[in-house]
């Protein structure tokens, strides 16, 4: 095996690593749906120090358009500086004075890991749609290679949404390595409704003339299509309750945000429309459209029972203590389905706890309800 290390990790009494983006490259990875792919680079960040036994690690898995930047030690109290910032750091649930915390950008991502926007070494051009179809299981297998490289022998895995799917897959796929698992706002498989929303978003991207079959030049991609996909996605991350509380039918309050499609206005603008336009335009500035296609499809395809005789067979493999966190108003991953999954693991002899966030914020609550998340994660101390 050929592997390239961009930055090394330190253990024991050596100085703690600098908290910045690092990367690890290995030769190839067998894929769930056949074939091998490589080379593979995973970008990652770490906080804290790995102990000599290699058993004090926490792997954090990010959501659909997230990155490895889950924590910013320079701005630890700013939730906008890093996506799970209020939960990571000394004295917080993911305590960096106690744990070695790792977050990697997933296989297929566009924040430093190998994905559709990466350069194919055989052509010198971005992979585009020549990138292979990757699954949640492939992402976890790639993370396993990183964990092995870092010298981690036992770990806790936590994540929300597509990150929660990864956490669940870790517990099923590598039961001998996972001591505890925290599955937030994720289930064993997506509902038909959620898959339908995802497909509409992908179609918006692929019908944008600038998509060009996925071979758009860097910086010249299907901005309008990606923005529409994001707008639709943001609706699924909210709830009717939250939108009424925040927007109701109020007219736009801060002037009109440009429409991502530059279409003419049809009368007065509502505030909720401004919000969606802002979210769509923001994602276009930081994310790759082909990556959105691949990662959203991986989210849809995930079924923890795939490859096993039954769902129960898959869940019986879980040996770790498990915490499942649902959200009352989440219709993308309904709380009832998260609760059912925890109860099923418990019925099969596993040790599973269910906690529900009482929030109007829908699926996004795990990125907003910091007090409730902190309270739920006290489970780690038990």
TORLO-864988 format. One record per residue (C-alpha): residue number from 1; residue in one letter; x, y, z. Coordinates in nm, 4 decimals, padded with zeros to 6 digits. Layout:
! TORLO-864988
num; residu; X; Y; Z
NUM; A; X; Y; Z $
...
***
This chain:
! TORLO-864988
num; residu; X; Y; Z
1; X; 00.0000; 00.0000; 00.0000 $
2; X; 00.1234; 00.3451; -00.0907 $
3; X; 00.0195; 00.6263; 00.1387 $
4; X; 00.1193; 00.9876; 00.1597 $
5; X; 00.1002; 01.1808; 00.4838 $
6; X; 00.0712; 01.5574; 00.4570 $
7; X; 00.0847; 01.6192; 00.8322 $
8; X; 00.1645; 01.3818; 01.1149 $
9; X; -00.0301; 01.3315; 01.4358 $
10; X; 00.1315; 01.3295; 01.7783 $
11; X; 00.0545; 01.1265; 02.0884 $
12; X; 00.1481; 01.1015; 02.4514 $
13; X; 00.3651; 01.3807; 02.5889 $
14; X; 00.4602; 01.5335; 02.2558 $
15; X; 00.3305; 01.8831; 02.1732 $
16; X; -00.0305; 01.8940; 02.0636 $
17; X; -00.0840; 01.9213; 01.6872 $
18; X; -00.1497; 02.2537; 01.5246 $
19; X; -00.5223; 02.2915; 01.4627 $
20; X; -00.5410; 02.3315; 01.0874 $
21; X; -00.6406; 02.1353; 00.7810 $
22; X; -00.4393; 01.8203; 00.7277 $
23; X; -00.4651; 01.5459; 00.4694 $
24; X; -00.3925; 01.1783; 00.4283 $
25; X; -00.3678; 01.0003; 00.0934 $
26; X; -00.3818; 00.6269; 00.0320 $
27; X; -00.3643; 00.4225; -00.2844 $
28; X; -00.7147; 00.2871; -00.3409 $
29; X; -01.0420; 00.1819; -00.1840 $
30; X; -01.2782; -00.1024; -00.2801 $
31; X; -01.6262; 00.0404; -00.3386 $
32; X; -01.9582; -00.0989; -00.2201 $
33; X; -02.1021; -00.1172; -00.5709 $
34; X; -01.7937; -00.2714; -00.7248 $
35; X; -01.4463; -00.1812; -00.8432 $
36; X; -01.1685; 00.0073; -00.6730 $
37; X; -01.0998; 00.3772; -00.6721 $
38; X; -00.7880; 00.5709; -00.5987 $
39; X; -00.5816; 00.7480; -00.5034 $
40; X; -00.7973; 00.8813; -00.2215 $
41; X; -00.7192; 01.1891; -00.0143 $
42; X; -00.9107; 01.2726; 00.3012 $
43; X; -00.8844; 01.6227; 00.4467 $
44; X; -00.9259; 01.6400; 00.8220 $
45; X; -00.8778; 01.8508; 01.1316 $
46; X; -00.7946; 01.7441; 01.4853 $
47; X; -00.8247; 01.8983; 01.8292 $
48; X; -00.6796; 01.7652; 02.1530 $
49; X; -00.4241; 01.4890; 02.1928 $
50; X; -00.4426; 01.1156; 02.1280 $
51; X; -00.3345; 00.9173; 02.4328 $
52; X; -00.0728; 00.6429; 02.4236 $
53; X; -00.3391; 00.3702; 02.4215 $
54; X; -00.5122; 00.5280; 02.1220 $
55; X; -00.8522; 00.4911; 02.2862 $
56; X; -00.9656; 00.8472; 02.3672 $
57; X; -01.0732; 00.9531; 02.0177 $
58; X; -01.3994; 01.0987; 01.8909 $
59; X; -01.4752; 01.1017; 01.5197 $
60; X; -01.7184; 01.3751; 01.4165 $
61; X; -01.9064; 01.3270; 01.0865 $
62; X; -02.0394; 01.6336; 00.9051 $
63; X; -02.3696; 01.6995; 00.7288 $
64; X; -02.4375; 01.7287; 00.3537 $
65; X; -02.2630; 02.0568; 00.2714 $
66; X; -02.0377; 02.0581; 00.5769 $
67; X; -01.6623; 02.0267; 00.6056 $
68; X; -01.3962; 01.9117; 00.8491 $
69; X; -01.4119; 02.2508; 01.0233 $
70; X; -01.6332; 02.1475; 01.3151 $
71; X; -01.4424; 02.3566; 01.5705 $
72; X; -01.2521; 02.6852; 01.5710 $
73; X; -01.0355; 02.7225; 01.8844 $
74; X; -00.9712; 03.0884; 01.8042 $
75; X; -01.3446; 03.1691; 01.8095 $
76; X; -01.4843; 02.8927; 02.0319 $
77; X; -01.8081; 03.0713; 02.1198 $
78; X; -01.9076; 03.1631; 01.7660 $
79; X; -02.1392; 02.9014; 01.6084 $
80; X; -02.0808; 03.0626; 01.2686 $
81; X; -01.7064; 03.0067; 01.2878 $
82; X; -01.7398; 02.6272; 01.2832 $
83; X; -02.0482; 02.4133; 01.2477 $
84; X; -02.0421; 02.2296; 01.5858 $
85; X; -01.8287; 02.4872; 01.7659 $
86; X; -02.0409; 02.5172; 02.0849 $
87; X; -02.0130; 02.1424; 02.1467 $
88; X; -01.6353; 02.1049; 02.1078 $
89; X; -01.3593; 02.2322; 02.3344 $
90; X; -01.2370; 02.2107; 02.6934 $
91; X; -01.5223; 02.1380; 02.9329 $
92; X; -01.7738; 02.0874; 02.6531 $
93; X; -01.9380; 01.7568; 02.5539 $
94; X; -01.6629; 01.6766; 02.3056 $
95; X; -01.4002; 01.7782; 02.5576 $
96; X; -01.0665; 01.8445; 02.3870 $
97; X; -00.8828; 01.8370; 02.7190 $
98; X; -00.9941; 01.4746; 02.7481 $
99; X; -01.0568; 01.3533; 02.3940 $
100; X; -00.8723; 01.3574; 02.0641 $
101; X; -01.1400; 01.4914; 01.8305 $
102; X; -01.1177; 01.4263; 01.4563 $
103; X; -01.3402; 01.5522; 01.1769 $
104; X; -01.2752; 01.4592; 00.8148 $
105; X; -01.4288; 01.5842; 00.4950 $
106; X; -01.6043; 01.2833; 00.3424 $
107; X; -01.4972; 01.0880; 00.0385 $
108; X; -01.6785; 01.2649; -00.2452 $
109; X; -01.6529; 01.6043; -00.0745 $
110; X; -01.5163; 01.9326; -00.2062 $
111; X; -01.3331; 02.0661; 00.1005 $
112; X; -01.0005; 01.8937; 00.0483 $
113; X; -01.1071; 01.5298; 00.0143 $
114; X; -01.1157; 01.3491; -00.3174 $
115; X; -01.4425; 01.4166; -00.4973 $
116; X; -01.5920; 01.5086; -00.8335 $
117; X; -01.4141; 01.8469; -00.8363 $
118; X; -01.0734; 01.6858; -00.7739 $
119; X; -00.8238; 01.6428; -01.0552 $
120; X; -00.8231; 01.2985; -01.2125 $
121; X; -00.4499; 01.2126; -01.2358 $
122; X; -00.5121; 01.0131; -01.5529 $
123; X; -00.6570; 01.3107; -01.7450 $
124; X; -00.5402; 01.6226; -01.5623 $
125; X; -00.9022; 01.7431; -01.5512 $
126; X; -01.1667; 01.7339; -01.2762 $
127; X; -01.3379; 01.3951; -01.2450 $
128; X; -01.6830; 01.5466; -01.2911 $
129; X; -01.9371; 01.2735; -01.3573 $
130; X; -01.6562; 01.0242; -01.4200 $
131; X; -01.6207; 01.0105; -01.0423 $
132; X; -01.7560; 00.6761; -00.9177 $
133; X; -02.0824; 00.6452; -00.7284 $
134; X; -01.9849; 00.6406; -00.3603 $
135; X; -02.1972; 00.5377; -00.0640 $
136; X; -02.2116; 00.6070; 00.3069 $
137; X; -02.0401; 00.2717; 00.3561 $
138; X; -01.7574; 00.3775; 00.1235 $
139; X; -01.7185; 00.7008; 00.3201 $
140; X; -01.6916; 00.5029; 00.6437 $
141; X; -01.4397; 00.2594; 00.4959 $
142; X; -01.2290; 00.5566; 00.3866 $
143; X; -01.2542; 00.7089; 00.7356 $
144; X; -01.1432; 00.3733; 00.8748 $
145; X; -00.8201; 00.4046; 00.6783 $
146; X; -00.7648; 00.7508; 00.8255 $
147; X; -00.8381; 00.6292; 01.1784 $
148; X; -00.5897; 00.3460; 01.1342 $
149; X; -00.3283; 00.5912; 01.0072 $
150; X; -00.3780; 00.8148; 01.3102 $
151; X; -00.3153; 00.5250; 01.5476 $
152; X; -00.6673; 00.5219; 01.6911 $
153; X; -00.7652; 00.1837; 01.8348 $
154; X; -01.0994; 00.2665; 01.9956 $
155; X; -01.3331; 00.5576; 01.9353 $
156; X; -01.6639; 00.7340; 01.9782 $
157; X; -01.8433; 00.8342; 01.6578 $
158; X; -02.0973; 01.1178; 01.6391 $
159; X; -02.2753; 01.2984; 01.3589 $
160; X; -02.6015; 01.4488; 01.2420 $
161; X; -02.8053; 01.3985; 00.9229 $
162; X; -02.5769; 01.2339; 00.6643 $
163; X; -02.3194; 01.2433; 00.9456 $
164; X; -02.5648; 01.0463; 01.1589 $
165; X; -02.5927; 00.7893; 00.8806 $
166; X; -02.2148; 00.7581; 00.8905 $
167; X; -02.2169; 00.7192; 01.2683 $
168; X; -02.4756; 00.4403; 01.2458 $
169; X; -02.2783; 00.2704; 00.9703 $
170; X; -01.9627; 00.2869; 01.1814 $
171; X; -02.1382; 00.1088; 01.4692 $
172; X; -02.2669; -00.1665; 01.2400 $
173; X; -01.9618; -00.2030; 01.0166 $
174; X; -01.6862; -00.1768; 01.2790 $
175; X; -01.8404; -00.2899; 01.6087 $
176; X; -01.5024; -00.3893; 01.7481 $
177; X; -01.3739; -00.0317; 01.7206 $
178; X; -01.6722; 00.1772; 01.8309 $
179; X; -01.7153; 00.2234; 02.2050 $
180; X; -02.0050; 00.4699; 02.1842 $
181; X; -02.2082; 00.6041; 01.8940 $
182; X; -02.4231; 00.9166; 01.8718 $
183; X; -02.6717; 00.9186; 01.5854 $
184; X; -02.8351; 01.2604; 01.5506 $
185; X; -03.1351; 01.3258; 01.3232 $
186; X; -03.0736; 01.0157; 01.1124 $
187; X; -03.2464; 00.6832; 01.0556 $
188; X; -03.1767; 00.3437; 00.9018 $
189; X; -03.2931; 00.4733; 00.5615 $
190; X; -03.4541; 00.7829; 00.4138 $
191; X; -03.8266; 00.8010; 00.3438 $
192; X; -03.9665; 00.8149; -00.0093 $
193; X; -04.0640; 01.1781; 00.0494 $
194; X; -03.7084; 01.2739; 00.1427 $
195; X; -03.5693; 01.0951; -00.1630 $
196; X; -03.8223; 01.2796; -00.3790 $
197; X; -03.7059; 01.6189; -00.2509 $
198; X; -03.3432; 01.5211; -00.3166 $
199; X; -03.4169; 01.4185; -00.6730 $
200; X; -03.5894; 01.7462; -00.7539 $
201; X; -03.2797; 01.9296; -00.6310 $
202; X; -03.0505; 01.7178; -00.8453 $
203; X; -03.2678; 01.7709; -01.1500 $
204; X; -03.2470; 02.1479; -01.0992 $
205; X; -02.8672; 02.1211; -01.1154 $
206; X; -02.8547; 01.8917; -01.4168 $
207; X; -03.1087; 02.0961; -01.6167 $
208; X; -02.9036; 02.4128; -01.5768 $
209; X; -02.7356; 02.4669; -01.9193 $
210; X; -02.4093; 02.5533; -01.7426 $
211; X; -02.3905; 02.2028; -01.5958 $
212; X; -02.2618; 02.0750; -01.9332 $
213; X; -02.2966; 01.7098; -01.8405 $
214; X; -02.0844; 01.7733; -01.5328 $
215; X; -01.7851; 01.9027; -01.7311 $
216; X; -01.8172; 02.2692; -01.6404 $
217; X; -01.4911; 02.4651; -01.5908 $
218; X; -01.3977; 02.5469; -01.2303 $
219; X; -01.5889; 02.8525; -01.1147 $
220; X; -01.8272; 02.8388; -01.4102 $
221; X; -02.0730; 02.5758; -01.2962 $
222; X; -02.4531; 02.5565; -01.2792 $
223; X; -02.4965; 02.8293; -01.0189 $
224; X; -02.8698; 02.8734; -01.0730 $
225; X; -02.9391; 02.4996; -01.0517 $
226; X; -02.7289; 02.4552; -00.7396 $
227; X; -02.8946; 02.7563; -00.5765 $
228; X; -03.2414; 02.6141; -00.6470 $
229; X; -03.1353; 02.2772; -00.5053 $
230; X; -03.0166; 02.4545; -00.1925 $
231; X; -03.3386; 02.6537; -00.1664 $
232; X; -03.5403; 02.3329; -00.1812 $
233; X; -03.3072; 02.1671; 00.0677 $
234; X; -03.3446; 02.4546; 00.3125 $
235; X; -03.7215; 02.4062; 00.3068 $
236; X; -03.6752; 02.0418; 00.4102 $
237; X; -03.4404; 02.1439; 00.6921 $
238; X; -03.7023; 02.3782; 00.8391 $
239; X; -04.0559; 02.3171; 00.9627 $
240; X; -04.3825; 02.4959; 00.9011 $
241; X; -04.3776; 02.6031; 01.2652 $
242; X; -04.0322; 02.7585; 01.2364 $
243; X; -04.1085; 02.9341; 00.9097 $
244; X; -04.4256; 03.0871; 01.0522 $
245; X; -04.2388; 03.2052; 01.3610 $
246; X; -03.9543; 03.3548; 01.1630 $
247; X; -04.1213; 03.4808; 00.8437 $
248; X; -04.4991; 03.4382; 00.8416 $
249; X; -04.6200; 03.6365; 00.5384 $
250; X; -04.4065; 03.9405; 00.6090 $
251; X; -04.2769; 04.1362; 00.3118 $
252; X; -03.9015; 04.1481; 00.2518 $
253; X; -03.7476; 04.3645; 00.5212 $
254; X; -03.3949; 04.4341; 00.3983 $
255; X; -03.4373; 04.5099; 00.0323 $
256; X; -03.4552; 04.2425; -00.2324 $
257; X; -03.1845; 03.9774; -00.2413 $
258; X; -03.1085; 03.8974; -00.6066 $
259; X; -03.2817; 03.5859; -00.7324 $
260; X; -03.0264; 03.3131; -00.8198 $
261; X; -03.2008; 03.2700; -01.1547 $
262; X; -03.2189; 03.6455; -01.2229 $
263; X; -03.5854; 03.6040; -01.3124 $
264; X; -03.8226; 03.9019; -01.3035 $
265; X; -04.0145; 03.9766; -00.9865 $
266; X; -04.3869; 03.8969; -00.9767 $
267; X; -04.5160; 04.1592; -00.7412 $
268; X; -04.4046; 04.2154; -00.3855 $
269; X; -04.1294; 04.0018; -00.2364 $
270; X; -04.1906; 03.7965; 00.0788 $
271; X; -03.9264; 03.7751; 00.3497 $
272; X; -03.9108; 03.3967; 00.3209 $
273; X; -03.8222; 03.4347; -00.0477 $
274; X; -03.5336; 03.6648; 00.0412 $
275; X; -03.4135; 03.4039; 00.2903 $
276; X; -03.4171; 03.1273; 00.0291 $
277; X; -03.2395; 03.3434; -00.2287 $
278; X; -02.9729; 03.4327; 00.0248 $
279; X; -02.9175; 03.0658; 00.1156 $
280; X; -02.8991; 02.9625; -00.2482 $
281; X; -02.6526; 03.2351; -00.3414 $
282; X; -02.4384; 03.1583; -00.0354 $
283; X; -02.3986; 02.7899; -00.1162 $
284; X; -02.2976; 02.8642; -00.4747 $
285; X; -02.0007; 03.0629; -00.3450 $
286; X; -01.8654; 02.7750; -00.1383 $
287; X; -01.9791; 02.4408; -00.2803 $
288; X; -01.9410; 02.2308; -00.5935 $
289; X; -02.2538; 02.1303; -00.7866 $
290; X; -02.1346; 01.7807; -00.8842 $
291; X; -02.0425; 01.7170; -00.5227 $
292; X; -02.3989; 01.8040; -00.4254 $
293; X; -02.5241; 01.5441; -00.6740 $
294; X; -02.3011; 01.2697; -00.5396 $
295; X; -02.3423; 01.3347; -00.1685 $
296; X; -02.7185; 01.3804; -00.1833 $
297; X; -02.7441; 01.0554; -00.3785 $
298; X; -02.5315; 00.8735; -00.1204 $
299; X; -02.7716; 01.0005; 00.1451 $
300; X; -03.0687; 00.8656; -00.0526 $
301; X; -02.9093; 00.5271; -00.1241 $
302; X; -02.8167; 00.4573; 00.2346 $
303; X; -02.9866; 00.1564; 00.3910 $
304; X; -02.8051; 00.0178; 00.6920 $
305; X; -02.9473; -00.3299; 00.6192 $
306; X; -02.8017; -00.3498; 00.2665 $
307; X; -02.5801; -00.6561; 00.2359 $
308; X; -02.7310; -00.8232; 00.5447 $
309; X; -03.0181; -01.0752; 00.5567 $
310; X; -03.2361; -00.8259; 00.7433 $
311; X; -03.2383; -00.4953; 00.9274 $
312; X; -03.2337; -00.6839; 01.2566 $
313; X; -02.9219; -00.8725; 01.1474 $
314; X; -02.7467; -00.5425; 01.0783 $
315; X; -02.8559; -00.3794; 01.4051 $
316; X; -02.7569; -00.6858; 01.6082 $
317; X; -02.3968; -00.6159; 01.5089 $
318; X; -02.3950; -00.2984; 01.7203 $
319; X; -02.1937; -00.3571; 02.0374 $
320; X; -02.1407; 00.0033; 02.1377 $
321; X; -02.3551; 00.2072; 02.3708 $
322; X; -02.5785; 00.4109; 02.1434 $
323; X; -02.7475; 00.7485; 02.1773 $
324; X; -03.0148; 00.8405; 01.9232 $
325; X; -03.1255; 01.2033; 01.9109 $
326; X; -03.4458; 01.2927; 01.7272 $
327; X; -03.6050; 01.6325; 01.6678 $
328; X; -03.9752; 01.6891; 01.7335 $
329; X; -04.0341; 01.8981; 01.4205 $
330; X; -03.8009; 01.7161; 01.1791 $
331; X; -03.9854; 01.5830; 00.8736 $
332; X; -03.6706; 01.4929; 00.6781 $
333; X; -03.5731; 01.2337; 00.9409 $
334; X; -03.8926; 01.2109; 01.1504 $
335; X; -03.8439; 01.1784; 01.5259 $
336; X; -04.0753; 00.8767; 01.5368 $
337; X; -03.8419; 00.6881; 01.3039 $
338; X; -03.5335; 00.7815; 01.5061 $
339; X; -03.7128; 00.6686; 01.8236 $
340; X; -03.8177; 00.3435; 01.6568 $
341; X; -03.4579; 00.2731; 01.5580 $
342; X; -03.3389; 00.3198; 01.9169 $
343; X; -03.6168; 00.0957; 02.0450 $
344; X; -03.5334; -00.1701; 01.7873 $
345; X; -03.1658; -00.1734; 01.8873 $
346; X; -03.2744; -00.2064; 02.2499 $
347; X; -03.5214; -00.4868; 02.1673 $
348; X; -03.2377; -00.6769; 01.9990 $
349; X; -03.0300; -00.6625; 02.3168 $
350; X; -02.8322; -00.3477; 02.2484 $
351; X; -02.7811; -00.0583; 02.4876 $
352; X; -02.9631; 00.2332; 02.3270 $
353; X; -03.0927; 00.5634; 02.4630 $
354; X; -03.3320; 00.7984; 02.2873 $
355; X; -03.3469; 01.1745; 02.3457 $
356; X; -03.5733; 01.4151; 02.1588 $
357; X; -03.5013; 01.7830; 02.1042 $
358; X; -03.8162; 01.9847; 02.1656 $
359; X; -03.7571; 02.2398; 01.8938 $
360; X; -03.9559; 02.4125; 01.6195 $
361; X; -03.6456; 02.4377; 01.4010 $
362; X; -03.6925; 02.1133; 01.2125 $
363; X; -03.3954; 01.9104; 01.0911 $
364; X; -03.1614; 02.2054; 01.1472 $
365; X; -03.2188; 02.1980; 01.5240 $
366; X; -02.9027; 01.9934; 01.5828 $
367; X; -02.7132; 02.2961; 01.4471 $
368; X; -02.9080; 02.5520; 01.6520 $
369; X; -03.0346; 02.4129; 01.9831 $
370; X; -02.7074; 02.4297; 02.1708 $
371; X; -02.8485; 02.4040; 02.5242 $
372; X; -03.0575; 02.1015; 02.4376 $
373; X; -02.7710; 01.9387; 02.2492 $
374; X; -02.5386; 01.9968; 02.5433 $
375; X; -02.7943; 01.8415; 02.7765 $
376; X; -02.8436; 01.5396; 02.5502 $
377; X; -02.4689; 01.4846; 02.5167 $
378; X; -02.4248; 01.4574; 02.8922 $
379; X; -02.4954; 01.0944; 02.8095 $
380; X; -02.1247; 01.0724; 02.7265 $
381; X; -02.0455; 01.1125; 03.0958 $
382; X; -02.2590; 00.8175; 03.2026 $
***
